[in-house]
């Protein structure tokens, strides 16, 4: 294809066409026309991109796997620019770039970029605009994927946290009708026994004492021993030994039961015991349901606060302490699974910071989640927040093995991870770094064998130009 033909085709290009003729002619004179076969890999993550491509026909696409599966991240069609760009820091793509159709490009090698910048200012400006749009697109994709991965971790932790209280509600609710029926039958029997006022008073006093008593946390062996003792006591009073199981939960001294037996008399003792046992079980099951329901409610509220659900996507004053508490609630199940103790120390006068609560909670989640991963079984993670002049300083310290200097120097690089394949995307700390920068804050890390500490500092006041960086949308 002749030089004039390339110049003519560049004139019809959506982006390059508006450039001056002289610039198009310079570009055509220093570029080459390339035909790319369908299915050919034209750029990989392991090799730098060598040329700027102006697409004349066909289609190029890049697919990226950031831990959520391979997904097409970007595609280039006729009229687009791709490949290497002047001033761009992206040397290699985040995924392999493949020709999805037979593609025709005009390629300018990066060795010509200094001359391109000097001789073709308008084409250079077009390339810069494309670079900014591409960077924004890739960043939004990285944030989206990392949020999906974080959402998966959050959902898994929440499911684990909700399992115990929901199981408790179901178990107690299934047992409750039986004991309500038993209590109703025993109450009717007591009513028919024509007890004296003093006997009724003794029963009420014992019942109230049983309700107030805290159920002992018995081991299986202790529970079996107590049940055997209660069965022996019932047998000694010529009562149904099957009541022993119900009486095990009545955490009152045996002397109180003996006193009840004397107060109501032998004829009414079994009916009284059945009534007290059924009433205690009913009260206990009701409290279990209430406690479990309150736990479920607190978890749902923590998640709602954590995600800033139903709140406008606008900067506002953020309660950092509440965000840290909610984050620990979400990650509690993971910590327990690894027998990791997590402490939280918040200053009583902790100030609020201007910014986006949902994004800051993503920061706390990534830092604490990484700390839990880093410590050994039975390790410890210490989280603290305190005022530091016109900043709030948040520290996440773990007693893991620490990082080498080479690793520490690279932890904020995108796609860098020390975790096994499939366990980390290498984006968590990169996104943490970006979010903190967007909020005008800083994040530092210090590491030695046995301790790694991340320190985040966020402004508590607005800047003189009308707001914090987060408020200005920087």
C-alpha positions in Angstrom: 0.0 0.0 0.0 1.4 3.4 -1.0 2.2 6.2 1.3 -0.5 8.3 -0.2 -3.1 5.5 0.3 -2.1 5.3 4.0 -2.4 9.0 4.4 -5.8 8.9 2.7 -7.0 6.1 5.0 -5.7 8.0 8.1 -7.8 11.0 7.0 -10.9 8.8 7.3 -9.9 7.6 10.7 -12.3 8.6 13.5 -9.6 9.9 15.8 -6.6 10.7 13.6 -8.6 12.2 10.7 -9.0 15.6 12.3 -5.2 16.0 12.7 -3.4 18.3 10.3 -2.4 16.8 6.9 1.3 17.3 7.7 1.0 15.3 10.9 -0.8 12.5 9.1 1.9 12.5 6.4 4.6 12.3 9.0 2.9 9.5 10.8 2.4 7.5 7.6 6.1 8.0 6.6 7.4 6.5 9.9 4.8 3.8 10.4 4.2 0.4 8.8 1.0 -1.3 7.7 0.4 -4.6 9.4 -2.1 -7.4 8.8 -2.9 -9.5 11.8 -4.5 -12.9 11.4 -7.6 -13.8 13.3 -6.8 -15.5 16.6 -3.2 -14.2 16.8 -2.0 -13.0 20.2 -0.5 -9.5 19.5 0.5 -8.6 23.1 1.1 -10.5 26.3 1.4 -9.7 30.0 5.1 -10.9 29.9 6.3 -8.6 27.1 6.2 -4.9 26.6 4.1 -3.4 23.8 6.3 -2.1 21.1 4.0 0.0 18.9 1.2 2.4 18.7 -1.6 0.9 16.6 -4.2 2.8 14.5 -6.9 0.3 13.7 -8.2 0.5 10.1 -10.3 -2.6 10.1 -10.9 -5.7 12.2 -11.1 -6.1 16.0 -8.7 -6.5 18.9 -9.7 -7.5 22.4 -8.1 -8.0 25.8 -9.4 -10.4 28.4 -8.3 -10.2 32.1 -8.6 -12.6 35.0 -8.3 -10.7 38.3 -9.5 -13.6 40.4 -13.2 -13.5 39.3 -12.7 -15.4 36.1 -11.6 -14.5 32.6 -13.6 -11.5 31.3 -13.2 -9.3 28.2 -11.9 -6.0 29.6 -11.6 -3.9 26.5 -11.9 -4.1 22.7 -10.7 -2.0 19.9 -12.6 -1.5 16.6 -11.9 0.5 13.4 -11.4 4.1 14.4 -9.7 3.3 17.7 -6.1 3.6 18.9 -4.4 0.7 20.8 -1.1 -0.7 21.9 1.6 1.5 23.4 0.9 5.2 23.8 3.2 8.2 24.4 3.6 9.1 28.1 1.7 6.0 29.2 3.3 4.0 32.1 1.6 0.9 30.9 4.3 -1.1 29.2 2.5 -4.5 29.1 -1.2 -5.2 29.1 -3.0 -6.7 32.1 -4.1 -9.6 29.9 -3.3 -11.1 26.5 -4.5 -9.1 23.5 -5.9 -11.1 20.7 -7.2 -10.4 17.2 -10.8 -11.5 17.2 -11.0 -10.8 13.5 -8.5 -10.3 10.7 -7.2 -6.9 11.6 -5.4 -4.1 9.7 -3.4 -1.6 11.7 -0.9 1.2 11.0 1.8 0.6 13.6 4.3 3.2 14.8 7.2 1.8 16.9 7.8 3.4 20.3 11.3 4.4 19.1 9.6 7.2 17.1 7.6 8.5 20.1 10.1 11.4 21.0 9.8 12.6 17.4 6.1 12.1 17.3 5.7 14.3 20.4 7.9 17.0 18.7 6.5 16.8 15.1 2.8 15.9 15.7 1.4 17.8 18.7 -2.2 17.2 17.8 -1.8 13.5 17.2 0.1 13.4 20.5 -2.8 15.2 22.3 -5.2 12.7 20.8 -3.0 9.8 22.1 -3.0 11.4 25.6 -6.8 11.7 25.7 -7.0 8.0 24.7 -4.5 7.1 27.4 -6.5 8.9 30.1 -9.7 7.2 28.9 -8.0 3.8 28.9 -6.5 4.3 32.3 -9.9 5.3 33.7 -11.5 2.2 32.0 -8.9 -0.2 33.4 -9.1 1.3 36.9 -12.9 1.1 37.0 -12.6 -2.5 35.9 -10.0 -3.3 38.6 -12.2 -1.6 41.3 -15.2 -3.5 40.1 -13.5 -6.8 40.2 -11.9 -6.2 43.6 -15.3 -5.1 45.0 -16.9 -8.3 43.6 -14.1 -10.4 45.3 -14.6 -8.4 48.5 -18.3 -8.9 48.3 -17.8 -12.7 47.9 -15.6 -12.7 51.1 -18.2 -10.5 52.9 -21.0 -12.9 51.8 -19.1 -15.9 52.9 -18.3 -14.4 56.3 -21.9 -13.2 56.7 -23.3 -16.6 55.8 -21.1 -18.2 58.5 -22.0 -15.6 61.1 -25.7 -15.9 60.4 -25.7 -19.7 60.5 -25.5 -20.1 64.3 -28.3 -17.6 65.2 -30.6 -18.8 62.5 -30.0 -22.4 63.5 -30.7 -21.4 67.1 -34.0 -19.7 66.1 -35.1 -22.8 64.1 -34.2 -25.2 66.8 -35.8 -23.3 69.7 -38.9 -22.5 67.7 -39.4 -26.1 66.9 -39.1 -27.1 70.6 -41.2 -24.3 71.9 -44.7 -25.6 71.1 -43.9 -28.8 73.0 -42.9 -27.1 76.2 -45.7 -24.5 75.9 -48.1 -27.5 75.8 -46.4 -29.2 78.7 -46.5 -26.0 80.8 -50.2 -25.5 79.9 -51.0 -29.1 81.0 -49.0 -28.8 84.2 -50.7 -25.4 85.0 -54.1 -27.0 84.6 -53.1 -29.9 86.8 -51.9 -27.5 89.5 -55.2 -25.5 89.3 -57.1 -28.7 89.8 -54.9 -29.6 92.9 -56.5 -26.8 94.9 -53.2 -25.7 96.4 -53.1 -23.3 99.4 -51.9 -19.7 98.9 -48.6 -20.5 100.7 -48.0 -23.5 98.3 -48.7 -21.3 95.3 -46.4 -18.6 96.6 -43.6 -21.2 97.1 -44.1 -22.4 93.5 -44.1 -18.9 92.1 -40.9 -18.1 94.1 -39.1 -21.2 92.9 -40.2 -20.5 89.3 -39.0 -17.0 89.4 -35.7 -18.1 90.9 -35.3 -20.7 88.1 -36.0 -18.0 85.4 -33.4 -15.7 86.9 -30.8 -18.4 87.2 -28.2 -18.5 84.4 -27.9 -21.8 82.7 -24.6 -23.4 83.5 -22.3 -24.0 80.5 -21.9 -27.7 81.2 -19.6 -30.1 79.3 -21.3 -33.3 78.0 -19.8 -35.2 80.9 -20.9 -32.6 83.5 -24.4 -32.6 82.0 -24.6 -36.4 82.1 -23.4 -36.5 85.8 -26.0 -33.8 86.7 -28.7 -35.7 84.9 -27.8 -38.9 86.8 -27.9 -37.0 90.1 -31.3 -35.5 89.3 -32.6 -38.9 88.2 -31.4 -40.3 91.6 -33.1 -37.5 93.4 -36.4 -38.0 91.5 -36.3 -41.8 92.1 -35.7 -41.1 95.8 -38.9 -39.1 95.9 -40.8 -41.7 93.9 -41.1 -39.4 90.9 -40.8 -40.0 87.1 -37.0 -40.2 86.4 -37.6 -39.0 82.8 -38.0 -35.4 84.3 -34.3 -35.4 85.0 -33.5 -34.1 81.5 -35.8 -31.1 81.9 -34.4 -30.3 85.4 -30.8 -30.3 84.3 -31.4 -26.8 82.8 -32.9 -25.4 86.1 -29.8 -23.8 87.5 -30.9 -23.6 91.2 -29.3 -25.4 94.2 -30.6 -28.8 95.1 -31.4 -27.5 98.5 -34.0 -25.1 96.9 -35.7 -28.1 95.2 -35.7 -29.9 98.5 -37.4 -26.9 100.1 -40.0 -26.8 97.3 -40.7 -30.5 97.9 -41.4 -29.8 101.5 -43.6 -26.7 100.7 -45.9 -28.4 98.2 -46.0 -31.9 99.8 -45.5 -35.3 98.2 -48.9 -35.4 96.5 -48.3 -32.3 94.4 -44.5 -32.6 93.9 -44.5 -34.3 90.5 -47.0 -31.9 89.0 -45.1 -29.0 90.4 -41.8 -30.3 89.0 -43.4 -30.8 85.6 -44.8 -27.2 85.7 -41.5 -25.6 86.8 -39.4 -27.6 84.2 -41.8 -26.8 81.3 -42.0 -23.1 82.4 -38.2 -22.9 82.6 -37.7 -24.5 79.2 -40.3 -22.2 77.6 -38.6 -19.2 79.1 -35.1 -20.4 78.1 -36.2 -21.1 74.5 -37.9 -17.8 74.2 -34.7 -16.0 75.4 -32.7 -18.0 72.9 -34.9 -16.9 70.1 -34.7 -13.3 71.3 -30.9 -13.4 71.6 -30.5 -15.1 68.2 -32.9 -12.6 66.5 -31.0 -9.7 68.1 -27.7 -11.2 66.8 -29.2 -11.5 63.3 -30.5 -7.9 63.5 -27.1 -6.6 64.6 -25.3 -8.4 61.7 -27.7 -7.0 59.2 -27.3 -3.5 60.6 -23.5 -4.0 60.5 -23.6 -5.0 56.9 -25.9 -2.1 56.0 -23.5 0.3 57.7 -20.5 -1.4 56.2 -21.7 -1.0 52.6 -23.4 2.3 53.2 -26.5 0.8 51.7 -29.3 3.3 50.8 -26.9 6.3 51.1 -26.1 8.7 48.4 -22.7 8.3 46.7 -21.5 11.7 47.9 -18.7 12.5 50.4 -19.7 13.1 54.0 -18.3 12.9 57.5 -17.4 9.2 58.2 -17.3 7.6 61.6 -14.0 5.6 61.3 -14.5 3.8 64.6 -17.9 2.4 63.6 -16.5 1.4 60.2 -13.7 -0.6 62.0 -16.2 -2.2 64.3 -18.5 -3.3 61.5 -15.5 -4.6 59.5 -14.4 -6.8 62.5 -18.0 -8.1 62.7 -17.9 -9.1 59.1 -14.5 -10.8 59.4 -15.1 -12.4 62.8 -16.0 -15.8 61.3 -12.7 -15.9 59.4 -10.7 -15.0 62.5 -12.4 -17.7 64.5 -11.8 -20.3 61.9 -8.1 -19.6 62.2 -8.2 -19.1 66.0 -6.9 -15.6 65.5 -7.6 -13.1 68.2 -8.4 -9.6 67.0 -8.3 -6.6 69.3 -9.8 -3.1 68.7 -8.6 0.0 70.5 -10.5 3.2 69.6 -9.8 6.6 71.1 -12.8 7.9 73.0 -12.7 11.2 71.3 -12.0 9.9 67.8 -12.8 12.5 65.1 -14.7 11.9 61.9 -13.1 12.2 58.5 -14.6 13.6 55.3 -14.9 11.0 52.5 -16.7 8.0 51.2 -17.6 5.5 54.0 -18.0 2.5 51.7 -14.6 3.0 50.1 -12.9 3.4 53.5 -14.5 0.2 54.8 -13.0 -1.5 51.7 -9.6 -0.3 52.9 -10.2 -1.6 56.5 -11.5 -4.9 55.1 -8.4 -5.5 52.8 -5.9 -4.5 55.5 -7.5 -6.6 58.3 -8.2 -9.6 56.0 -4.6 -9.6 54.8 -3.4 -9.4 58.4 -5.5 -12.4 59.4 -4.1 -14.3 56.4 -0.5 -13.3 57.4 -0.6 -14.5 61.0 -0.1 -18.2 62.0 -2.8 -20.3 63.6 -3.6 -18.7 66.9 -1.9 -15.4 66.0 -3.0 -11.9 66.9 -4.1 -8.8 65.0 -4.3 -5.4 66.7 -6.4 -2.7 65.2 -6.4 0.8 66.7 -7.5 4.3 65.7 -6.5 7.6 67.4 -6.4 11.3 66.7 -3.0 12.5 65.4 -3.1 16.3 65.0 -5.4 17.1 62.1 -5.4 13.4 61.1 -7.0 10.2 62.3 -4.4 7.4 62.3 -5.5 3.9 61.9 -3.0 1.0 62.6 -3.4 -2.6 61.7 -0.6 -4.7 63.3 -0.1 -8.4 63.0 2.4 -10.8 64.5 3.0 -12.7 61.3 6.4 -13.6 59.8 6.9 -10.1 58.3 8.0 -9.1 54.8 11.3 -9.0 53.1 12.5 -5.6 51.9 11.9 -6.6 48.3 8.3 -7.6 49.0 7.6 -4.5 51.1 8.8 -2.3 48.3 6.4 -3.8 45.9 3.2 -4.5 47.9 1.3 -1.5 46.4 2.1 -2.5 42.8 -1.0 -3.7 40.8 -1.1 -7.5 40.3 1.7 -8.1 42.8 0.9 -10.8 45.3 2.7 -13.3 47.6 -0.4 -15.5 47.8 -0.8 -18.8 45.9 -2.4 -18.8 42.5 -6.2 -18.3 42.9 -5.9 -16.9 46.4 -5.1 -13.3 45.6 -5.4 -10.9 42.7 -2.6 -8.5 43.6 -5.1 -5.7 43.5 -6.2 -5.3 47.1 -3.4 -3.1 48.3 -3.1 -1.3 45.0 -6.8 -0.3 45.4 -6.2 0.5 49.1 -3.4 2.9 48.1 -5.6 4.5 45.4 -8.5 5.0 47.8 -6.3 6.6 50.5 -4.7 8.8 47.9 -8.1 9.9 46.6 -9.0 10.9 50.2 -5.8 12.9 50.5 -4.4 10.6 53.1 -1.2 8.5 53.4 -0.5 4.8 54.0 2.8 3.5 55.3 4.0 0.0 56.2 6.8 -1.1 58.5 7.7 -4.8 58.7 10.2 -6.9 60.6 10.2 -10.6 61.6 7.2 -11.1 64.0 5.4 -7.8 63.2 4.0 -6.0 60.2 2.2 -2.6 60.8 0.1 -0.7 58.3 -0.6 2.9 59.2 -3.3 5.0 57.5 -3.6 8.7 58.1 -6.7 10.7 57.0 -7.4 14.4 57.3 -10.1 15.3 59.8 -10.6 18.8 58.4 -11.4 20.4 55.0 -8.6 21.9 53.0 -8.6 25.7 52.3 -9.6 25.1 48.6 -13.1 24.1 49.4 -12.9 20.5 50.7 -10.9 17.4 51.2 -9.7 15.6 48.0 -12.5 13.1 48.5 -15.0 15.9 48.6 -13.6 17.5 45.5 -13.8 14.2 43.6 -10.1 14.0 42.8 
